[in-house]
Amino acid sequence: MSEADELLLLKKELHKCKLEREQLKAELETNKLIQIEKERELTKLLYEKSKLIEKETIFLLQEQKLKTEVETWQRFTDEIAHSINTDVYIAVSNLDKHRDIPKINKAFYHVKQIRDLTNLIMWYIKRNELKLSGELYEININKILSQQILDIKEGVSTLRISSDEHQENIIKLEIPIESDSEFYISINKEIADAIPLVIKDLLRNAVKNTDEENPQVKIKIYSNDNDIIIEIQNNKAIPEEFSKWFNGESKEEPTQVSKSFKVGLRIIKMWIELLKIDVKLLPDYQNNSTLTRIIFPKEIRYAAN
């Protein structure tokens, strides 16, 4: 091979090496860009994860703070309830001995309501700590309703009715109870007072929510295989926003009703949800009336979550 041929071949090899070097350089640049992009994505993911961890940490701290505040208020409420309960228990015991005196009998009604509600609040706060005995207490629904009717008339001032005429008409009001037999509910004895509480406040609201000049309320009790049903009908339709809130169709609390009215039904909602009692407020705007339907299981056994 001549010197010229060797030089030509060498130039070809050199050119080939140059092309390969350019190719490798391009590949390196591409790989470098890919690596930079991966690092950028990784940095972004790490940043997002750090922000998520930060948010979770803040949430956990807030949750812990809220839990601590709730526990503090529960202890505070429990201590107050315990202090109130001691004095109220003594007051009820003493007043009970003089119930033949009308004014003392009226005071007995109010103080007893405080005692029963305080006992239930104390139990509710500690419901997940206390062990139930398992013993059931039998409640006569007919007697509870009859007694509640008398008690409401004795404490008619607590209904906070603005019209004197309406209040006087309620005192005169006859509330018939339609029932073909005596009906009973069995419930854990420790929370047996919850049943009269639910009936009392629903009946109070029905009595209060009546026509001023001619208030009318009637009650019907019946049963099926598993439940006792109480229907309370009064002659005034409650606002639609109120029935939807109470029946769980809306989360917005009604604004056109009194604070005390809502507070009483908030307590009822708390207990009916806890004890799986079905209650519905059913207004009839055409006939200007409201039907309150309460469905009690014949046997209620509370089980902590």
Secondary structure, 3 states (H helix, E strand, C coil): CCHHHHHHHHHHHHHHHHHHHHHHHHHHHHHHHHHHHHHHHHHHHHHHHHHHHHHHHHHHHHHHHHHHHHHHHHHHHHHHHHHHHHHHHHHHHHHHCCCCCHHHHHHHHHHHHHHHHHHHHHHHHCCCCCCCCCCEEEEEHHHHHHHHHHHHHHCHHHHCCCCHHHHHHHHHCCCCEECCCCCEEEEEHHHCCHHHHHHHHHHHHHHHCCCCCCCCEEEEEEECCCEEEEEEEECCCCCHHHHHHHCCCCCCCCCCCCHHHHHHHHHHHHHHHHCCCEEEEEEECCCCEEEEEEEEECEECCCCC
